[in-house]
Amino acid sequence: MTQNLGKSVPEMSGSEQRSLAMASATLGPWRAAAAVGAVGGGVSLLLAALADGLGTQAVTSAVSVALSVFFIVGGAGAALGGRPGARVDRRIQRWSAAHPWRVAAVPAVLMAVCDVVIRQVLGSESFFSSLGDALWHGLVVGGVVGLVGRFGGRRGRDRR
């Protein structure tokens, strides 16, 4: 048992914490994130095509950028407590506010997994090169989402 603001609460198992992290991640504005990711990927593809021509490397990079933007926008929205006006369980929002890095781990891991798959399917990199790039991109996504959750202005909303 741990002390939490004078109340005794039981510790959660790792499985329960992972479930809460996944539930918190679903709070994000994922439709808007898909639109923003598509725009980011399209701009990346256009710039790469203008610079080097349209090839598999340009397409792979553009899809990777689109995924990064998608997971950053959706994850940051989840870390901030969800879509405006959405009916959200306040307990999940409070847990999310108290554990921003655990919430950030969900889009970070998903980004890394998706990036490895995309680089292996579309690109010509070796598996270990793809894995290294994917881990790096996952760390960036997790870092941005975690920082947004940590410093994203939750103080005023937590007092409800």
C-alpha positions in Angstrom: 0.0 0.0 0.0 1.2 3.5 -0.8 0.1 6.8 0.6 -1.6 9.1 -1.9 -2.7 12.5 -0.4 -3.6 10.9 2.9 -5.6 8.1 1.3 -4.4 4.5 1.2 -4.5 3.1 -2.3 -3.4 -0.3 -3.5 -0.5 -0.5 -5.9 -1.4 -1.4 -9.5 0.1 -4.3 -11.3 2.1 -3.8 -14.5 -0.8 -5.2 -16.5 -3.2 -2.7 -15.0 -0.8 0.2 -15.7 -0.4 -0.9 -19.3 -4.2 -1.1 -19.7 -4.5 2.5 -18.3 -1.8 3.7 -20.7 -3.6 2.2 -23.7 -6.9 3.7 -22.5 -5.3 7.1 -22.1 -3.8 6.9 -25.6 -7.2 6.4 -27.0 -8.2 9.9 -25.8 -6.2 11.5 -28.6 -7.7 13.3 -31.6 -6.7 10.5 -34.0 -8.8 11.6 -36.9 -7.2 15.1 -36.9 -3.9 13.4 -36.4 -4.4 11.3 -39.5 -5.2 14.5 -41.5 -2.2 16.3 -40.2 0.0 13.3 -40.8 -1.2 13.0 -44.4 -0.4 16.6 -45.0 3.0 16.2 -43.4 3.7 13.1 -45.5 2.5 14.8 -48.7 4.8 17.8 -48.1 7.7 15.5 -47.3 7.0 13.5 -50.5 6.8 16.7 -52.6 10.0 18.1 -51.2 11.9 14.8 -51.7 10.5 14.5 -55.2 11.7 18.0 -56.1 15.1 17.4 -54.6 16.0 13.9 -55.6 13.2 12.6 -57.8 10.4 10.2 -56.9 11.8 6.9 -55.8 11.4 4.3 -53.1 13.6 6.3 -50.7 11.4 9.4 -51.1 8.2 7.4 -50.6 9.6 5.5 -47.5 10.8 8.8 -45.9 7.4 10.5 -46.6 5.5 7.6 -45.0 7.8 7.7 -42.0 7.3 11.5 -41.7 3.5 11.0 -42.0 3.6 8.3 -39.2 5.7 10.5 -37.0 3.4 13.5 -37.3 0.4 11.2 -36.8 1.7 9.7 -33.6 3.0 13.1 -32.2 -0.3 14.9 -32.8 -2.5 12.0 -31.6 -0.3 11.2 -28.6 0.0 14.8 -27.6 -3.7 15.2 -27.7 -4.1 12.1 -25.6 -1.5 13.5 -23.1 -3.4 16.7 -22.9 -6.6 14.9 -21.9 -8.4 14.1 -25.1 -10.6 15.8 -27.7 -12.4 19.0 -26.6 -16.1 18.2 -25.8 -15.6 14.5 -25.7 -17.1 12.6 -22.9 -14.1 11.2 -21.1 -13.7 9.3 -17.9 -12.1 11.8 -15.5 -10.2 8.9 -13.8 -8.3 8.1 -17.0 -7.5 11.8 -17.5 -6.2 12.1 -13.9 -4.1 8.9 -14.4 -2.8 10.3 -17.7 -1.9 13.6 -16.1 0.0 11.8 -13.3 1.9 9.4 -15.7 2.7 11.4 -18.9 5.7 9.2 -19.8 3.7 6.0 -19.6 1.1 7.5 -21.9 3.9 8.6 -24.3 5.3 5.1 -24.4 2.2 3.9 -26.3 2.6 6.1 -29.4 6.4 5.7 -29.2 6.2 1.9 -29.4 3.6 2.0 -32.1 5.7 4.4 -34.1 8.8 2.2 -33.8 6.9 -0.9 -34.9 5.1 0.8 -37.8 8.3 2.4 -39.0 10.2 -0.9 -39.0 7.4 -2.5 -41.0 7.2 0.4 -43.5 11.0 0.5 -44.0 11.1 -3.3 -44.6 8.1 -3.3 -47.0 8.8 -0.1 -49.0 12.5 0.4 -48.6 15.7 -1.4 -49.3 17.4 -1.0 -45.9 18.7 -3.9 -43.9 16.6 -5.0 -40.9 19.1 -3.6 -38.4 19.3 -0.2 -40.2 15.5 -0.1 -40.3 15.4 -1.0 -36.6 17.9 1.7 -35.7 15.9 4.4 -37.6 12.6 3.2 -36.1 14.0 3.2 -32.5 15.2 6.8 -33.1 11.9 7.9 -34.5 10.1 6.2 -31.6 12.2 8.0 -29.1 11.5 11.4 -30.7 7.7 10.7 -30.7 7.8 9.5 -27.1 9.9 12.5 -26.0 7.7 15.0 -27.7 4.5 13.4 -26.4 6.0 13.0 -22.9 7.1 16.6 -22.7 3.7 17.8 -23.9 2.0 15.7 -21.2 4.5 16.8 -18.6 4.4 20.6 -19.3 1.2 20.9 -21.3 -0.9 23.0 -19.0 -2.9 20.4 -17.1 -2.8 22.3 -13.9 -6.0 24.3 -14.5 -8.0 21.3 -15.7 -7.1 19.0 -12.9 -9.0 21.0 -10.3 -12.4 20.1 -11.7 
